[in-house]
Amino acid sequence: MSSILSRAAVATFSLAAALIATPTAAAVITPVAVQASSTFPVFYLPENLINGSGLSGGLHDGDFRNHWMSDTTGEPAFLIFDLGVNVILRQAQLWQYNVDFGLDRGARDIAFSTSLDGISFAAAGTGVMTRATGAPAPAQLFALDGTARYVRVDLNNNYGDRFTWTGLAEARYAGAVPEPATWAMMIAGFGLVGAATRRRRTMVAVSA
């Protein structure tokens, strides 16, 4: 029986080594939730940033009903995105506010910070968004590095050089998450070790 236990342990440790050595799966992450510091009423809902409304072929339209915009608080706006799982972040993909009767409301100077718990955030980079034109617009890309579940995006001003009525159209994040199959194999390996250990203890108790 000890040989069975030994083989199970070796198998489990081999799976653990494989988990460390196996590259994680690259993915584009759609946030599962978003919180806004403020929102202009009725149409410009935060959910528009993560529900794909207005996106087609990687381009975002100029329909204001598919965008988000902050309200007139007199303070810079911010957004907190919940990715749903811990992600090894590599990139933020943001689509600019693209409504042709208010292009100056598009975000300009932005800052990223990341968190594992949604409470303590650490600075993760800054960027400048390009002003939209009203034509269907692609994502603008910003490099990120680190592991996080939550991403905060501070919109420090807009192209009208104001805090009020600052908008975005959509957000995605690119990174890596563990391969589900690898996790399943490792869990199965630990289960095998546990089963073998319990069986050996039972046999020892009976023989005693």
MARBA-3410 file (N, C-alpha, C, O; in Angstrom, 1 decimal):
208
0.8,-1.2,0.0,0.0,0.0,0.0,0.9,1.3,0.0,0.5,2.3,-0.6 ~ 2.0,1.2,0.7,2.9,2.4,0.7,3.4,2.7,-0.7,3.6,3.9,-1.0 ~ 3.5,1.7,-1.5,4.0,1.9,-2.9,2.9,2.6,-3.7,3.2,3.5,-4.5 ~ 1.6,2.3,-3.4,0.5,3.0,-4.1,0.5,4.5,-3.7,0.4,5.4,-4.5 ~ 0.7,4.7,-2.3,0.7,6.1,-1.8,1.9,6.8,-2.5,1.8,8.0,-2.8
3.0,6.1,-2.6,4.2,6.8,-3.1,4.0,7.2,-4.6,4.3,8.3,-5.0 ~ 3.3,6.2,-5.3,3.1,6.6,-6.7,2.1,7.7,-6.9,2.2,8.6,-7.8 ~ 1.1,7.7,-6.0,0.1,8.8,-6.0,0.8,10.2,-5.7,0.5,11.2,-6.3 ~ 1.7,10.1,-4.7,2.4,11.4,-4.3,3.2,11.9,-5.5,3.3,13.1,-5.8 ~ 4.0,10.9,-6.1,4.8,11.3,-7.3,4.0,11.9,-8.4,4.3,12.9,-9.0
2.8,11.3,-8.6,1.9,11.8,-9.7,1.4,13.2,-9.4,1.4,14.1,-10.2 ~ 1.1,13.4,-8.1,0.6,14.7,-7.7,1.7,15.8,-7.8,1.5,16.9,-8.3 ~ 2.9,15.5,-7.3,4.0,16.4,-7.4,4.3,16.7,-8.9,4.7,17.8,-9.2 ~ 4.2,15.7,-9.7,4.5,15.9,-11.1,3.4,16.8,-11.7,3.8,17.7,-12.6 ~ 2.2,16.7,-11.3,1.1,17.6,-11.8,1.4,19.0,-11.3,1.2,20.0,-12.0
1.9,19.1,-10.0,2.2,20.5,-9.5,3.3,21.1,-10.3,3.2,22.3,-10.7 ~ 4.3,20.3,-10.7,5.4,20.9,-11.5,4.9,21.3,-12.9,5.3,22.3,-13.4 ~ 4.0,20.5,-13.4,3.4,20.8,-14.7,2.6,22.1,-14.7,2.7,22.9,-15.6 ~ 1.9,22.3,-13.5,1.1,23.5,-13.4,2.0,24.7,-13.4,1.7,25.7,-14.0 ~ 3.2,24.6,-12.8,4.1,25.7,-12.7,4.7,25.9,-14.1,4.9,27.1,-14.5
5.1,24.8,-14.8,5.8,24.9,-16.0,4.9,25.2,-17.2,5.3,25.8,-18.2 ~ 3.6,24.8,-17.1,2.7,25.0,-18.3,2.3,26.5,-18.4,1.9,27.1,-17.5 ~ 2.5,27.0,-19.6,2.0,28.4,-19.8,0.6,28.6,-19.6,-0.2,27.7,-19.9 ~ 0.2,29.7,-19.0,-1.2,30.0,-18.7,-1.9,30.4,-20.0,-1.2,30.8,-21.0 ~ -3.2,30.3,-20.0,-4.0,30.6,-21.3,-4.2,32.1,-21.4,-4.8,32.7,-20.6
-3.7,32.6,-22.5,-4.0,34.1,-22.8,-5.4,34.2,-23.1,-6.0,33.4,-23.8 ~ -6.0,35.3,-22.7,-7.5,35.5,-22.9,-7.8,37.0,-22.9,-7.1,37.8,-22.2 ~ -8.8,37.4,-23.5,-9.4,38.7,-23.4,-10.5,38.6,-22.4,-11.4,37.8,-22.5 ~ -10.5,39.4,-21.3,-11.4,39.3,-20.2,-12.4,40.4,-20.3,-12.1,41.6,-20.4 ~ -13.7,40.0,-20.3,-14.8,41.0,-20.2,-15.2,41.1,-18.8,-15.5,40.1,-18.1
-15.1,42.3,-18.2,-15.4,42.4,-16.8,-16.8,42.0,-16.5,-17.7,42.1,-17.3 ~ -17.1,41.4,-15.3,-18.4,41.0,-14.9,-19.2,42.1,-14.3,-20.4,41.9,-14.2 ~ -18.6,43.1,-13.8,-19.3,44.2,-13.2,-18.4,45.5,-13.3,-17.2,45.4,-13.4 ~ -19.1,46.6,-13.2,-18.4,47.9,-13.2,-19.1,48.9,-12.2,-20.3,48.9,-12.2 ~ -18.3,49.7,-11.5,-18.8,50.7,-10.6,-18.3,52.0,-11.1,-17.1,52.2,-11.4
-19.2,53.0,-11.2,-18.8,54.4,-11.6,-18.9,55.4,-10.5,-19.8,55.3,-9.7 ~ -18.0,56.3,-10.5,-18.1,57.4,-9.4,-19.3,58.2,-9.6,-19.9,58.7,-8.6 ~ -19.8,58.4,-10.8,-21.1,59.1,-11.1,-21.5,58.7,-12.5,-20.7,58.3,-13.3 ~ -22.7,58.9,-12.8,-23.3,58.6,-14.1,-24.3,59.6,-14.5,-25.2,60.0,-13.8 ~ -24.2,60.1,-15.7,-25.2,61.0,-16.3,-26.5,60.2,-16.5,-26.4,59.1,-16.9
-27.6,60.8,-16.1,-28.8,60.0,-16.0,-29.3,59.4,-17.3,-29.0,59.8,-18.4 ~ -30.2,58.4,-17.1,-31.0,57.7,-18.1,-30.3,56.8,-19.1,-30.4,55.6,-18.9 ~ -29.6,57.3,-20.0,-29.0,56.4,-21.1,-27.6,56.0,-20.8,-27.2,54.9,-21.2 ~ -26.8,56.8,-20.2,-25.3,56.6,-20.2,-24.9,55.7,-19.0,-24.2,56.1,-18.2 ~ -25.4,54.5,-19.1,-25.2,53.5,-17.9,-23.9,52.9,-17.9,-23.3,52.7,-18.9
-23.3,52.7,-16.7,-22.0,52.0,-16.6,-22.0,50.6,-17.3,-21.0,50.2,-17.8 ~ -23.1,49.9,-17.3,-23.2,48.6,-17.9,-22.9,48.6,-19.4,-22.4,47.6,-19.9 ~ -23.0,49.8,-20.0,-22.7,49.9,-21.4,-21.2,49.7,-21.7,-20.8,49.4,-22.8 ~ -20.4,49.8,-20.6,-18.9,49.7,-20.8,-18.5,48.2,-20.9,-17.4,47.9,-21.3 ~ -19.4,47.3,-20.5,-19.0,45.9,-20.5,-20.0,44.9,-21.2,-19.8,43.7,-21.2
-21.1,45.5,-21.8,-22.1,44.6,-22.4,-22.0,44.5,-23.9,-22.8,43.8,-24.5 ~ -21.0,45.1,-24.5,-20.7,44.9,-25.9,-21.7,45.7,-26.8,-21.6,45.6,-28.0 ~ -22.6,46.6,-26.2,-23.5,47.4,-27.0,-22.7,48.4,-27.8,-21.9,49.1,-27.2 ~ -23.0,48.4,-29.1,-22.3,49.4,-30.0,-21.0,48.8,-30.6,-20.4,49.5,-31.5 ~ -20.6,47.6,-30.2,-19.4,47.0,-30.7,-19.8,46.1,-31.9,-20.7,45.4,-31.9
-19.0,46.2,-33.0,-19.2,45.4,-34.2,-17.8,45.3,-34.9,-17.3,46.3,-35.3 ~ -17.3,44.1,-35.0,-16.1,43.9,-35.7,-14.9,44.6,-35.0,-13.9,45.0,-35.7 ~ -15.0,44.8,-33.7,-13.9,45.4,-33.0,-14.0,46.9,-33.0,-13.2,47.6,-32.4 ~ -15.0,47.5,-33.7,-15.2,49.0,-33.7,-16.4,49.4,-32.9,-17.4,48.6,-32.9 ~ -16.4,50.5,-32.3,-17.5,51.0,-31.5,-18.2,52.2,-32.2,-17.5,53.0,-32.8
-19.5,52.2,-32.2,-20.3,53.2,-32.9,-20.4,54.5,-32.1,-19.8,54.6,-31.0 ~ -21.2,55.4,-32.6,-21.3,56.7,-32.0,-22.7,57.0,-31.4,-23.0,58.1,-31.2 ~ -23.4,55.9,-31.2,-24.8,56.0,-30.6,-24.6,56.3,-29.1,-24.1,55.4,-28.4 ~ -25.1,57.4,-28.6,-24.9,57.8,-27.2,-25.6,56.7,-26.3,-25.1,56.7,-25.1 ~ -26.5,56.0,-26.7,-27.2,55.0,-25.9,-26.3,53.8,-25.6,-26.6,53.0,-24.7
-25.2,53.7,-26.3,-24.2,52.6,-26.1,-23.0,53.0,-25.3,-22.0,52.3,-25.3 ~ -23.0,54.2,-24.7,-21.8,54.8,-24.0,-22.1,55.0,-22.6,-23.3,54.9,-22.1 ~ -21.0,55.3,-21.8,-21.2,55.7,-20.4,-20.6,57.1,-20.4,-19.6,57.5,-21.1 ~ -21.2,58.0,-19.5,-20.6,59.3,-19.2,-20.9,59.7,-17.8,-21.9,59.4,-17.2 ~ -19.9,60.3,-17.2,-20.0,60.8,-15.8,-20.9,62.0,-15.7,-21.3,62.6,-16.7
-21.3,62.3,-14.5,-22.2,63.4,-14.2,-21.3,64.6,-13.9,-20.1,64.6,-13.9 ~ -22.0,65.7,-13.5,-21.3,67.0,-13.2,-21.0,67.1,-11.7,-21.7,67.9,-11.0 ~ -20.0,66.4,-11.3,-19.7,66.4,-9.8,-18.6,67.4,-9.5,-18.5,67.8,-8.3 ~ -17.9,67.9,-10.5,-16.8,68.8,-10.2,-15.6,68.2,-9.8,-14.6,68.8,-9.5 ~ -15.6,66.8,-9.8,-14.4,66.0,-9.5,-14.1,65.1,-10.6,-15.0,64.7,-11.4
-12.8,64.7,-10.8,-12.5,63.7,-11.8,-13.2,62.4,-11.6,-13.4,62.0,-10.5 ~ -13.7,61.8,-12.7,-14.5,60.5,-12.6,-13.5,59.3,-12.5,-12.3,59.4,-12.8 ~ -14.1,58.2,-11.9,-13.3,57.0,-12.0,-14.2,55.8,-12.1,-15.4,55.9,-11.9 ~ -13.7,54.7,-12.6,-14.4,53.5,-12.8,-13.7,52.3,-12.1,-12.4,52.3,-12.1 ~ -14.4,51.4,-11.5,-13.8,50.2,-11.0,-14.4,49.0,-11.7,-15.6,48.7,-11.6
-13.5,48.2,-12.3,-14.0,47.0,-13.1,-13.7,45.8,-12.3,-12.5,45.6,-11.8 ~ -14.6,44.9,-12.2,-14.4,43.6,-11.5,-14.3,42.6,-12.6,-15.2,42.3,-13.4 ~ -13.1,41.9,-12.7,-12.8,41.0,-13.7,-13.4,39.6,-13.5,-13.4,38.7,-14.3 ~ -13.9,39.4,-12.3,-14.5,38.1,-11.9,-13.5,37.0,-11.4,-13.9,36.2,-10.6 ~ -12.3,37.1,-11.8,-11.2,36.2,-11.4,-9.9,36.9,-11.3,-9.8,38.0,-11.9
-8.9,36.4,-10.6,-7.6,36.9,-10.6,-7.0,36.7,-12.0,-7.0,35.6,-12.5 ~ -6.4,37.8,-12.5,-5.9,37.7,-13.9,-4.4,38.3,-13.8,-4.2,39.3,-13.2 ~ -3.5,37.6,-14.6,-2.2,38.2,-14.8,-2.3,39.2,-15.9,-2.3,38.8,-17.1 ~ -2.5,40.4,-15.6,-2.8,41.5,-16.5,-1.6,41.8,-17.5,-0.5,41.8,-17.1 ~ -2.0,42.0,-18.7,-1.0,42.4,-19.7,-1.4,43.7,-20.4,-0.6,44.5,-20.9
-2.8,43.9,-20.5,-3.2,45.1,-21.4,-4.6,45.5,-21.0,-5.5,44.7,-20.6 ~ -4.9,46.8,-21.1,-6.2,47.3,-21.0,-6.6,47.7,-22.4,-5.8,48.3,-23.2 ~ -7.9,47.4,-22.8,-8.4,47.8,-24.1,-9.6,48.7,-23.9,-10.7,48.3,-23.4 ~ -9.5,50.0,-24.2,-10.5,51.0,-23.9,-11.0,51.6,-25.2,-10.2,52.0,-26.1 ~ -12.3,51.7,-25.4,-12.9,52.3,-26.5,-13.3,53.7,-26.1,-14.0,53.9,-25.1
-12.9,54.7,-26.9,-13.2,56.1,-26.5,-14.6,56.5,-26.7,-15.3,56.0,-27.5 ~ -15.1,57.4,-25.9,-16.4,58.1,-26.0,-16.5,58.7,-27.4,-15.6,59.4,-27.8 ~ -17.5,58.3,-28.2,-17.4,58.5,-29.6,-18.7,59.1,-30.2,-19.1,58.9,-31.3 ~ -19.4,59.9,-29.3,-20.7,60.5,-29.7,-20.4,61.8,-30.4,-19.8,62.7,-29.9 ~ -20.8,62.0,-31.7,-20.3,63.1,-32.5,-20.7,64.4,-32.1,-20.1,65.4,-32.5
-21.8,64.5,-31.3,-22.2,65.9,-30.8,-21.6,66.2,-29.5,-22.0,67.2,-28.8 ~ -20.6,65.4,-29.0,-19.9,65.7,-27.7,-18.6,65.1,-27.6,-18.2,64.6,-26.6 ~ -17.8,65.2,-28.7,-16.5,64.5,-28.8,-15.5,65.0,-27.7,-14.6,64.3,-27.3 ~ -15.6,66.3,-27.3,-14.7,66.8,-26.3,-14.9,66.2,-24.9,-14.2,66.4,-24.0 ~ -16.0,65.4,-24.8,-16.3,64.7,-23.5,-15.5,63.4,-23.4,-15.5,62.8,-22.3
-14.8,63.0,-24.4,-14.0,61.8,-24.4,-12.9,61.9,-23.4,-12.3,63.0,-23.2 ~ -12.5,60.8,-22.7,-11.4,60.9,-21.7,-10.1,61.2,-22.4,-9.9,60.8,-23.5 ~ -9.3,61.9,-21.6,-7.9,62.2,-22.1,-6.8,61.6,-21.3,-6.3,60.5,-21.6 ~ -6.5,62.2,-20.2,-5.4,61.7,-19.3,-6.1,60.7,-18.3,-7.0,61.0,-17.6 ~ -5.5,59.4,-18.3,-6.1,58.4,-17.5,-5.0,57.7,-16.7,-3.8,57.8,-17.0
-5.4,57.1,-15.6,-4.4,56.4,-14.7,-5.1,55.0,-14.3,-6.3,55.0,-14.1 ~ -4.3,54.0,-14.2,-4.7,52.7,-13.8,-4.2,52.3,-12.5,-3.1,52.6,-12.1 ~ -5.0,51.6,-11.7,-4.5,51.0,-10.4,-5.2,49.6,-10.3,-6.3,49.4,-10.8 ~ -4.6,48.7,-9.6,-5.1,47.4,-9.5,-5.2,46.9,-8.1,-4.6,47.4,-7.2 ~ -6.1,45.9,-7.9,-6.3,45.3,-6.6,-6.7,43.9,-6.6,-7.4,43.5,-7.6
-6.4,43.1,-5.6,-6.9,41.8,-5.5,-8.2,41.7,-4.7,-9.0,40.8,-4.8 ~ -8.4,42.7,-3.8,-9.6,42.6,-2.9,-10.6,43.7,-3.2,-11.7,43.7,-2.5 ~ -10.4,44.7,-4.1,-11.3,45.7,-4.4,-11.3,46.9,-3.3,-12.1,47.8,-3.4 ~ -10.3,46.8,-2.4,-10.2,47.8,-1.4,-8.9,48.5,-1.5,-8.8,49.8,-1.5 ~ -7.8,47.8,-1.5,-6.4,48.4,-1.6,-6.0,48.3,-3.0,-5.8,47.3,-3.6
-5.7,49.5,-3.6,-5.3,49.6,-5.0,-3.8,50.1,-5.1,-3.4,51.0,-4.3 ~ -3.1,49.6,-6.0,-1.7,50.0,-6.3,-1.6,50.6,-7.7,-2.2,50.1,-8.6 ~ -0.9,51.7,-7.8,-0.7,52.3,-9.2,-0.2,51.3,-10.2,0.7,50.6,-9.8 ~ -0.7,51.3,-11.4,-0.3,50.3,-12.4,0.0,51.0,-13.7,0.3,50.3,-14.7 ~ -0.1,52.3,-13.8,0.3,53.0,-15.1,-0.6,54.1,-15.4,-1.6,54.3,-14.8
-0.2,54.9,-16.4,-0.9,56.0,-16.9,-1.0,56.0,-18.4,-0.2,55.2,-19.0 ~ -1.8,56.8,-19.0,-1.9,56.9,-20.5,-2.7,58.1,-20.9,-3.3,58.8,-20.1 ~ -2.6,58.3,-22.2,-3.4,59.4,-22.8,-4.2,58.8,-23.9,-3.7,58.2,-24.8 ~ -5.5,59.0,-23.9,-6.4,58.5,-24.9,-6.5,59.5,-26.1,-6.4,60.7,-25.9 ~ -6.6,58.9,-27.3,-6.8,59.7,-28.5,-8.2,60.2,-28.6,-9.1,59.4,-28.3
-8.4,61.4,-29.0,-9.8,61.9,-29.2,-10.5,61.2,-30.3,-9.9,61.0,-31.4 ~ -11.7,60.8,-30.1,-12.5,60.1,-31.2,-12.9,61.1,-32.2,-12.9,62.3,-32.0 ~ -13.4,60.6,-33.4,-13.8,61.4,-34.5,-15.3,61.3,-34.8,-15.8,62.1,-35.6 ~ -15.9,60.4,-34.2,-17.3,60.1,-34.5,-17.5,58.9,-35.4,-18.6,58.4,-35.5 ~ -16.5,58.6,-36.2,-16.5,57.4,-37.0,-16.3,56.2,-36.2,-15.7,56.3,-35.1
-16.7,55.0,-36.6,-16.5,53.8,-35.8,-15.0,53.6,-35.4,-14.1,53.7,-36.2 ~ -14.8,53.4,-34.1,-13.5,53.6,-33.5,-13.0,52.2,-32.9,-13.8,51.5,-32.3 ~ -11.7,51.9,-33.1,-11.1,50.7,-32.5,-10.7,50.9,-31.1,-10.8,52.1,-30.6 ~ -10.4,49.9,-30.4,-9.9,50.0,-29.0,-8.5,50.7,-29.0,-7.7,50.6,-29.9 ~ -8.3,51.4,-27.9,-7.0,52.0,-27.6,-6.3,51.1,-26.5,-7.0,50.8,-25.6
-5.0,50.8,-26.7,-4.4,49.8,-25.9,-3.4,50.4,-25.0,-2.7,51.3,-25.3 ~ -3.4,49.9,-23.7,-2.5,50.4,-22.7,-1.9,49.2,-22.0,-2.6,48.3,-21.6 ~ -0.6,49.2,-21.8,0.1,48.1,-21.1,-0.1,48.1,-19.6,-0.1,49.1,-19.0 ~ -0.4,46.9,-19.1,-0.5,46.7,-17.7,0.3,45.5,-17.3,0.7,44.6,-18.1 ~ 0.7,45.4,-16.0,1.6,44.3,-15.5,1.2,44.1,-14.1,1.3,45.0,-13.2
0.9,42.8,-13.8,0.6,42.5,-12.4,-0.6,41.6,-12.3,-1.4,41.4,-13.3 ~ -0.9,41.0,-11.2,-2.0,40.1,-11.0,-3.1,40.9,-10.2,-2.8,41.5,-9.1 ~ -4.3,40.8,-10.7,-5.4,41.6,-10.1,-6.7,41.0,-10.4,-6.9,40.3,-11.5 ~ -7.7,41.3,-9.6,-9.1,41.0,-10.0,-9.9,42.3,-10.3,-10.8,42.3,-11.1 ~ -9.4,43.4,-9.7,-10.1,44.7,-9.9,-9.2,45.7,-10.5,-8.0,45.7,-10.2
-9.7,46.5,-11.5,-8.9,47.5,-12.1,-9.7,48.8,-12.0,-10.8,48.9,-12.3 ~ -9.0,49.8,-11.4,-9.6,51.1,-11.3,-9.0,52.0,-12.4,-7.8,52.0,-12.6 ~ -9.9,52.7,-13.1,-9.4,53.7,-14.2,-9.9,55.1,-13.8,-11.1,55.3,-13.7 ~ -8.9,55.9,-13.5,-9.2,57.3,-13.2,-9.1,58.1,-14.4,-8.2,58.1,-15.2 ~ -10.2,58.9,-14.7,-10.4,59.7,-15.9,-10.1,61.2,-15.4,-11.0,61.8,-14.9
-8.9,61.6,-15.5,-8.5,62.9,-14.9,-9.0,64.1,-15.5,-9.1,65.2,-14.9 ~ -9.4,64.0,-16.8,-10.0,65.1,-17.5,-10.5,64.6,-18.9,-10.4,63.4,-19.2 ~ -11.2,65.5,-19.6,-11.6,65.2,-20.9,-11.0,66.1,-21.9,-10.2,67.0,-21.6 ~ -11.4,66.0,-23.2,-10.8,66.9,-24.2,-11.3,68.3,-24.2,-10.9,69.1,-25.0 ~ -12.3,68.6,-23.4,-12.7,69.9,-23.1,-11.9,70.5,-21.9,-12.2,71.6,-21.4
-11.0,69.7,-21.4,-10.1,70.1,-20.3,-11.0,70.4,-19.0,-10.7,71.3,-18.3 ~ -12.0,69.5,-18.8,-12.9,69.6,-17.7,-13.0,68.3,-17.0,-12.7,67.3,-17.5 ~ -13.6,68.3,-15.7,-13.9,67.1,-15.0,-15.3,66.6,-15.4,-15.5,65.4,-15.3 ~ -16.1,67.5,-15.8,-17.6,67.1,-15.9,-17.8,66.4,-17.3,-17.1,66.7,-18.3 ~ -18.8,65.5,-17.3,-19.2,64.8,-18.5,-18.0,64.2,-19.2,-17.7,64.5,-20.4
-17.4,63.3,-18.6,-16.3,62.6,-19.2,-16.8,61.2,-19.5,-17.4,60.5,-18.6 ~ -16.5,60.7,-20.7,-17.1,59.4,-21.1,-16.1,58.4,-21.7,-15.0,58.7,-22.1 ~ -16.6,57.1,-21.7,-15.9,56.0,-22.4,-17.0,55.2,-23.1,-18.2,55.3,-22.8 ~ -16.6,54.3,-24.0,-17.6,53.5,-24.7,-17.6,52.0,-24.3,-18.6,51.4,-24.1 ~ -16.4,51.4,-24.1,-16.3,50.0,-23.7,-14.9,49.7,-23.1,-14.0,50.5,-23.3
-14.8,48.6,-22.4,-13.6,48.2,-21.8,-13.4,46.7,-21.8,-14.4,46.0,-21.5 ~ -12.2,46.3,-22.1,-11.8,44.9,-22.0,-10.4,44.8,-21.4,-9.7,45.8,-21.5 ~ -10.0,43.7,-20.9,-8.6,43.5,-20.4,-8.1,42.2,-20.9,-8.8,41.2,-21.1 ~ -6.8,42.2,-21.2,-6.1,41.0,-21.8,-5.1,40.6,-20.7,-4.4,41.3,-20.1 ~ -5.0,39.2,-20.5,-4.1,38.7,-19.6,-4.1,37.2,-19.6,-4.4,36.6,-20.7
-3.8,36.5,-18.5,-3.7,35.1,-18.5,-4.4,34.6,-17.3,-4.3,35.2,-16.2 ~ -5.0,33.4,-17.4,-5.6,32.7,-16.3,-5.2,31.3,-16.3,-4.9,30.8,-17.4 ~ -5.2,30.6,-15.2,-4.7,29.2,-15.2,-5.6,28.3,-16.1,-6.8,28.5,-16.2 ~ -5.0,27.3,-16.7,-5.8,26.4,-17.6,-6.7,25.6,-16.7,-6.2,24.9,-15.7 ~ -8.0,25.6,-16.9,-8.9,24.8,-16.1,-8.6,23.3,-16.1,-8.7,22.6,-15.1
-8.1,22.7,-17.2,-7.8,21.3,-17.3,-6.6,21.0,-16.4,-6.6,19.9,-15.7 ~ -5.7,21.9,-16.3,-4.5,21.7,-15.4,-4.9,21.7,-14.0,-4.5,20.9,-13.2 ~ -5.8,22.7,-13.6,-6.3,22.7,-12.2,-7.0,21.4,-11.9,-6.9,20.8,-10.8 ~ -7.9,20.9,-12.8,-8.6,19.7,-12.6,-7.7,18.5,-12.4,-8.0,17.7,-11.5 ~ -6.7,18.4,-13.2,-5.7,17.3,-13.0,-5.0,17.3,-11.7,-4.8,16.3,-11.0
-4.7,18.5,-11.2,-4.0,18.7,-10.0,-4.9,18.3,-8.8,-4.5,17.6,-7.8 ~ -6.2,18.8,-8.9,-7.1,18.4,-7.8,-7.4,16.9,-7.8,-7.5,16.3,-6.7 ~ -7.4,16.3,-9.0,-7.6,14.8,-9.0,-6.4,14.1,-8.4,-6.6,13.1,-7.7 ~ -5.2,14.7,-8.6,-4.0,14.1,-8.0,-4.0,14.1,-6.5,-3.7,13.2,-5.8 ~ -4.4,15.3,-5.9,-4.5,15.4,-4.5,-5.6,14.5,-3.9,-5.4,13.9,-2.8
-6.7,14.3,-4.7,-7.7,13.4,-4.2,-7.2,12.0,-4.2,-7.6,11.3,-3.2 ~ -6.4,11.6,-5.1,-5.8,10.3,-5.1,-4.9,10.0,-3.9,-5.0,9.0,-3.3 ~ -4.1,11.0,-3.6,-3.3,10.9,-2.4,-4.1,10.8,-1.2,-3.8,9.9,-0.3 ~ -5.1,11.6,-1.1,-6.0,11.5,0.1,-6.7,10.2,0.3,-6.7,9.6,1.4 ~ -7.2,9.6,-0.9,-7.8,8.3,-0.8,-6.9,7.2,-0.4,-7.2,6.4,0.4
-5.7,7.3,-1.0,-4.7,6.2,-0.7,-4.3,6.3,0.8,-4.1,5.3,1.5 ~ -4.2,7.5,1.3,-3.8,7.7,2.7,-4.9,7.2,3.6,-4.5,6.5,4.6 ~ -6.1,7.5,3.3,-7.2,7.0,4.2,-7.3,5.4,4.1,-7.5,4.8,5.2 ~ -7.1,4.8,3.0,-7.1,3.4,2.9,-6.0,2.7,3.6,-6.2,1.7,4.3 ~ -4.8,3.3,3.6,-3.7,2.8,4.3,-3.9,2.8,5.8,-3.6,1.9,6.5
-4.5,3.9,6.3,-4.8,4.1,7.7,-5.8,3.0,8.2,-5.7,2.5,9.3 ~ -6.8,2.8,7.3,-7.9,1.8,7.6,-7.3,0.4,7.7,-7.6,-0.3,8.7 ~ -6.4,0.0,6.8,-5.8,-1.3,6.8,-4.9,-1.5,8.0,-4.8,-2.5,8.6 ~ -4.2,-0.4,8.4,-3.3,-0.5,9.6,-4.1,-0.7,10.8,-3.8,-1.5,11.7 ~ -5.3,0.0,10.9,-6.1,-0.1,12.1,-6.7,-1.5,12.2,-6.8,-2.0,13.3
-7.1,-2.1,11.1,-7.7,-3.4,11.1,-6.7,-4.4,11.5,-7.0,-5.3,12.3 ~ -5.5,-4.3,11.0,-4.4,-5.3,11.3,-4.0,-5.2,12.7,-3.5,-6.2,13.3 ~ -4.1,-4.0,13.3,-3.8,-3.8,14.7,-4.8,-4.5,15.6,-4.7,-4.5,16.8
END
